[in-house]
């Protein structure tokens, strides 16, 4: 029993030494090491607490969100990802219109032209039945 406890503490000490080596904390003074470790623990615990509060908040209001709020949320995410939020409203409308126009042109050309191209490619690469029978 005592040897298993001793092995456990040796394992914990080995993990601590790995932590010191991986983070290069072995070069620091003991008080600097303690300060860095305390800041790291504070940052990680704050991140975990924030994530926990956000999950708890979403679970509370998930049933009460309306359809409009969900659409507005996705629109704001779209503006943030595409950096359209920095533009004036008329510029934003112009950019979204151009974007939708390009997407609709690509979709139209894909629907109209791709089947013919695929048919031509298949005809040129696959032998016909007549060629197979004649050989």
C-alpha positions, 0 to 999 in steps of 0.5 A: 500500500505504501509503495503504491502511494509512493509511486503515485507521488513520484508520478505526480512529481514526474508530471510536474517536471515535464510541465517545467521542461515543456514551459521552460519554467526550469530556468526561472527563480522559484518566486517567478515560477510560482507567479507564472503558475498562479497566473496560468491557473487564474487564466485557465480557471477564468476561461473554464468559469466563463464557458460554464456560465455561457453554457448555463445561460444558453441552456436557460434561454434556449427555449425562449429565443425567438426565430427573429433573434436567431436570424439576427444572431446568424446575420451578425456572425455573417457580418463579423466574419466577412468584415461587413460590419465596418461598412456603411449600410448602403455599402453593406447592401451593395456588397451583399447584392454583388455577392448574391449575384455572383453566387446565383450566376455560378449556380446557374452556370453549374446547373446549365453547363456541368451536365453537358461537360460531364456527358462529353467527358464520359463519352470521350473517356469511356469506350462505346459498346461498338468499339468493344464488340469490334475488338 
